[in-house]
Amino acid sequence: MALLQKSKPNFRKLLKIAPLILGVLALFFIYFPIFWLILLSFSAEPLTGVPGGWHFDWYIDMVYGADRREGEAFVGDFQLKEPLIKSISIATLTSVLCIISAVLVGRVLPNMKHQGLLLFGFLVPLMVPGIVVGMAMFLFFRIGLGIKMGTWSLALAHFVWAFPFCLLVILVVVSRLDQRVLEAARDLGASKIQTFFQIELPIIKPGIFAAGFFGFLLSFNELPFSIFMRKGDMTLPIYLWIQSGAHNSSVPLIFALSTIITLISMLITYLIVRLGFKNG
Amino acid sequence: MEILSSKVFILKVTSMDLKKYNRYPIVLFALSWLALVILPLLVVVMMSFLKTKGIRIKWDWGFYSYMKMIQFGGNDVVFQTIRIGLTVTLINFLIAFPFAFWLAKTLKNISFKLIIFTALTVPFFLSPVSRVIVWRSILGLDGLLNNFFLNIGLVDQPIEWLIFSEFAVHLGLMAQYFPSMVWPLYLSLSLIDDETIEASLDLGAGILRTTIYVILPLALPGVVAGVIFCLVPMLGDAVIPQQMGGGNILTISHSLSNYIGSRSYVLGAAIASIVLLVLIILIIILWFVFKPYGGLGKVFGQMRQ
């Protein structure tokens, strides 16, 4: 505020507005494609980019297959079931693994020696591009150690990608936790296990939920790690990637599928963010 | 003074008691993390200095893979990726810095702030392909923009460079990595005391001067962190060059897929090592920038999401 009061009036106005305009413009470029995607997925001719002629055909095609309307423009080969099941199961596994390890690490980390270095090491996947970490893991395990890739390596890669986010969420909750409460519980005769399950767990529960959902979402939408760490396994993002790169005619169906994925992801993220802000 | 010392006492007691926590699980976890993530990265750097014969790797140290990469013209791709990455990072910084300052210091409306925070968080959790695939319909030859321009008579022929071009890749990357730039900047800017800025202004420095000599140095850790989280992941982005470059703009991710696909593992390792080198240089800069703030670790401990 002070910055604005001291400057000349007209310049002041500009300074007040400019950052907002810039930021909103950047956010516009993030959200306009998402918004437009949703509109186009209900439109008759999505490829022209002009919404209109509203219908749900692409969604129906996605479920029942486009072959039911033979002779029409878009007949694609769209096999959703297998990738969907694979993605959901790997995401669930990742989410559970993330909760356990993030809680395990997160509540002890602030009291560790060399905690900065440790945290830095855990955050490496956030800084190094996913495709590089994925390739490094592939070269290490497959070429270096000769272990065959499979669903295990895909799940492992997803875990490596999602864990840093979950750890940060847990760290935020733990840093707000008053350690004296735990101290009191111990003084009043609760055992370590009792203290954890009856005192600590309820307090950090929002963080655990958030970490679980984040782990699920990050794994569900993960692509770069999966490129090298999979062996024939088809997850939903990979399926979308291959379909969208093929320049074939199933693009409208991809729009419909992307819309569903995006809306669900947004809803879950919104709920977590609200959960987070409610608790301080 | 008494209150302070009692607080210190409590802190001491709790931290001593917490030391009794079983620390083996986390040590075990950290070691497996080291083996799963850090070690492979080191092995890749090591591999980039090895030689291949056919598809077998030979224990023969040297710069063979890097020479081979230059021979294949792989260095052009690397330089192009780094150039695009630096341009987009600079644009994002120029947009994000005033925005983050406004968010940290000027904006007081809590619910509005909440909306913007949410808007900046949500993109991390969306599917990358879903987010950018629609650009084709907007920027394509018979897409929305070209339709619009043709209709109002601004152009007589569709504009070709809107999609599958360097412009499109820049646009896509900018939108994708904007939140990664805003968050660290916001965190470091919100830690600056309002009084410091006011003092600078009271003492007669203009806005530009205050920004350059007071705000920017104090926010430097956030700036460097922003560059790390924005630039380095961008270098390896696979989705946007494919979706918005359409194979015309080759980046590092293309090379990686090609080399690994053709089993030229050491070449892939060389390219990955270059990306890691960029990261290491930035981290060393960050290390020095953080020194006056009590070290990298302490500030990292304060980082939130």
Contacts between the chains, C-beta under 8 A, distances in Angstrom:
chain1	res1	chain2	res2	distance
A	1	B	105	7.0
A	1	B	106	6.2
A	1	B	194	7.6
A	2	B	194	6.3
A	2	B	197	5.9
A	2	B	198	4.2
A	2	B	201	6.1
A	3	B	105	7.2
A	3	B	106	8.0
A	3	B	197	5.9
A	3	B	201	6.6
A	3	B	207	6.2
A	3	B	210	7.0
A	4	B	106	7.1
A	6	B	201	4.5
A	6	B	202	7.8
A	6	B	207	7.8
A	7	B	206	7.5
A	7	B	207	5.4
A	11	B	207	7.8
A	15	B	207	6.9
A	16	B	106	7.3
A	18	B	98	6.3
A	19	B	98	3.7
A	19	B	99	4.9
A	19	B	101	6.4
A	19	B	102	3.7
A	19	B	106	7.7
A	20	B	99	7.6
A	20	B	102	6.2
A	22	B	95	4.6
A	22	B	98	6.0
A	22	B	99	5.5
A	23	B	95	7.0
A	23	B	96	7.8
A	23	B	98	7.8
A	23	B	99	3.4
A	23	B	102	7.0
A	23	B	103	7.5
A	23	B	116	7.6
A	23	B	182	7.8
A	25	B	95	7.4
A	26	B	92	7.8
A	26	B	95	5.3
A	26	B	96	7.4
A	26	B	99	7.1
A	26	B	174	7.4
A	26	B	175	7.2
A	26	B	178	4.6
A	27	B	116	7.8
A	27	B	119	5.6
A	27	B	120	7.8
A	27	B	178	7.7
A	29	B	171	6.9
A	29	B	174	6.6
A	29	B	175	4.0
A	29	B	178	7.6
A	30	B	119	7.6
A	30	B	123	5.5
A	30	B	131	7.9
A	30	B	175	4.8
A	30	B	176	7.9
A	30	B	178	6.5
A	30	B	179	7.6
A	31	B	119	7.2
A	33	B	131	6.1
A	33	B	132	6.5
A	33	B	134	4.7
A	33	B	135	5.8
A	33	B	138	7.1
A	33	B	175	7.5
A	34	B	126	7.3
A	34	B	130	7.9
A	34	B	131	6.3
A	34	B	134	7.8
A	36	B	134	5.2
A	36	B	137	7.5
A	36	B	138	6.3
A	36	B	144	7.8
A	37	B	130	6.9
A	37	B	133	7.3
A	37	B	134	4.1
A	40	B	134	6.3
A	40	B	137	6.0
A	46	B	137	6.1
A	47	B	136	8.0
A	47	B	137	5.8
A	47	B	140	7.5
A	47	B	142	7.4
A	47	B	143	7.9
A	48	B	137	7.0
A	48	B	142	5.9
A	48	B	143	6.8
A	48	B	144	7.3
A	48	B	147	6.5
A	49	B	137	3.8
A	49	B	138	5.0
A	49	B	140	6.9
A	49	B	143	4.1
A	49	B	144	3.1
A	49	B	145	7.5
A	49	B	147	6.8
A	50	B	144	6.0
A	50	B	147	6.3
A	101	B	29	6.0
A	104	B	25	5.3
A	104	B	26	6.4
A	104	B	29	6.4
A	105	B	26	5.3
A	105	B	29	5.8
A	105	B	30	7.8
A	108	B	18	8.0
A	108	B	21	5.7
A	108	B	23	6.3
A	108	B	25	7.8
A	108	B	26	4.9
A	109	B	26	6.9
A	110	B	301	7.2
A	111	B	15	6.1
A	111	B	18	4.6
A	111	B	19	6.8
A	111	B	21	7.1
A	112	B	23	7.3
A	112	B	26	7.0
A	114	B	297	7.3
A	115	B	297	6.2
A	115	B	301	6.3
A	116	B	295	6.4
A	116	B	296	5.7
A	116	B	297	1.3
A	116	B	298	6.2
A	116	B	300	5.2
A	116	B	301	6.2
A	117	B	297	6.0
A	118	B	30	6.0
A	119	B	297	7.1
A	119	B	300	5.2
A	119	B	301	6.6
A	120	B	296	6.7
A	120	B	297	7.1
A	120	B	300	5.9
A	121	B	30	7.2
A	121	B	33	6.6
A	121	B	34	7.1
A	121	B	37	7.9
A	121	B	38	6.2
A	122	B	33	6.5
A	123	B	300	7.5
A	124	B	37	5.9
A	124	B	38	6.7
A	124	B	41	7.5
A	125	B	37	6.6
A	126	B	229	6.7
A	126	B	233	7.7
A	127	B	228	5.6
A	127	B	229	6.6
A	127	B	232	5.5
A	127	B	233	7.2
A	127	B	279	6.0
A	128	B	41	6.9
A	128	B	232	6.6
A	128	B	233	7.7
A	128	B	236	7.6
A	128	B	275	7.3
A	128	B	276	6.9
A	128	B	279	6.2
A	129	B	232	6.5
A	129	B	233	5.0
A	129	B	234	7.7
A	129	B	235	5.8
A	129	B	236	2.2
A	129	B	237	6.9
A	129	B	252	7.9
A	129	B	253	7.8
A	129	B	275	6.3
A	130	B	233	7.4
A	130	B	236	6.6
A	131	B	236	4.5
A	131	B	237	8.0
A	131	B	238	5.3
A	131	B	252	8.0
A	131	B	253	5.2
A	131	B	256	5.9
A	132	B	41	7.8
A	132	B	44	7.9
A	132	B	236	5.0
A	132	B	256	7.5
A	132	B	272	4.7
A	132	B	275	5.3
A	132	B	276	7.1
A	133	B	37	6.7
A	133	B	40	7.6
A	133	B	41	7.0
A	135	B	44	7.2
A	135	B	256	5.7
A	135	B	260	6.3
A	135	B	268	5.9
A	135	B	272	5.9
A	136	B	40	4.0
A	136	B	41	4.9
A	136	B	43	7.0
A	136	B	44	4.4
A	136	B	272	6.3
A	137	B	36	7.2
A	137	B	37	7.5
A	137	B	40	4.8
A	138	B	260	7.2
A	139	B	40	6.9
A	139	B	43	6.8
A	139	B	44	5.9
A	139	B	47	6.4
A	139	B	265	5.9
A	139	B	268	7.3
A	139	B	269	6.6
A	140	B	39	6.7
A	140	B	40	3.6
A	140	B	43	5.1
A	140	B	44	7.5
A	141	B	40	7.6
A	143	B	57	7.3
A	143	B	265	5.8
A	144	B	43	6.0
A	156	B	36	7.0
A	160	B	36	6.4
A	160	B	37	5.7
A	165	B	124	7.7
A	165	B	305	7.7
A	168	B	303	7.2
A	168	B	304	6.8
A	168	B	305	5.3
A	169	B	305	7.0
A	171	B	304	7.9
A	172	B	304	5.2
A	172	B	305	6.9
A	179	B	14	4.3
A	179	B	18	7.0
A	180	B	10	6.6
A	180	B	14	6.6
A	183	B	13	7.3
A	183	B	14	5.8
A	183	B	17	6.5
A	186	B	17	7.3
A	214	B	125	6.9
A	217	B	125	4.5
A	218	B	125	6.6
A	220	B	127	7.9
A	221	B	125	6.8
A	221	B	126	6.4
A	221	B	127	4.0
A	221	B	128	7.1
A	221	B	130	7.9
A	223	B	127	7.7
A	223	B	128	5.8
A	223	B	129	6.8
A	223	B	238	7.0
A	223	B	239	6.3
A	224	B	236	6.8
A	224	B	237	7.7
A	224	B	238	5.5
A	224	B	239	7.8
A	224	B	253	7.8
A	227	B	238	6.6
A	227	B	257	6.9
A	228	B	260	6.4
A	236	B	127	7.9
A	237	B	127	5.7
A	237	B	128	7.4
A	237	B	129	6.2
A	240	B	127	7.0
A	240	B	129	4.6
A	240	B	130	7.0
A	240	B	133	7.9
A	241	B	129	5.4
A	241	B	239	7.1
A	241	B	242	7.7
A	244	B	129	5.8
A	244	B	133	5.4
A	244	B	243	6.7
A	245	B	242	6.0
A	245	B	243	7.9
A	251	B	133	7.6
A	251	B	136	7.7
A	254	B	133	6.1
A	255	B	133	7.2
A	255	B	134	6.9
A	257	B	130	8.0
A	258	B	127	6.7
A	258	B	129	7.0
A	258	B	130	3.4
A	258	B	133	6.2
A	258	B	134	7.8
A	259	B	130	7.7
A	261	B	126	8.0
A	261	B	127	5.2
A	261	B	130	5.5
A	262	B	126	5.7
A	262	B	127	6.7
A	262	B	130	5.0
A	262	B	131	7.4
A	265	B	122	7.8
A	265	B	125	5.3
A	265	B	126	5.2
A	265	B	127	6.9
A	266	B	122	5.7
A	266	B	126	7.1
A	268	B	125	7.4
A	269	B	118	7.7
A	269	B	121	6.4
A	269	B	122	4.8
A	269	B	125	4.7
A	270	B	118	6.3
A	270	B	122	7.1
A	273	B	114	7.9
A	273	B	117	7.1
A	273	B	118	4.9
A	273	B	121	5.7
A	273	B	122	7.8
A	277	B	114	6.0
A	277	B	117	7.9
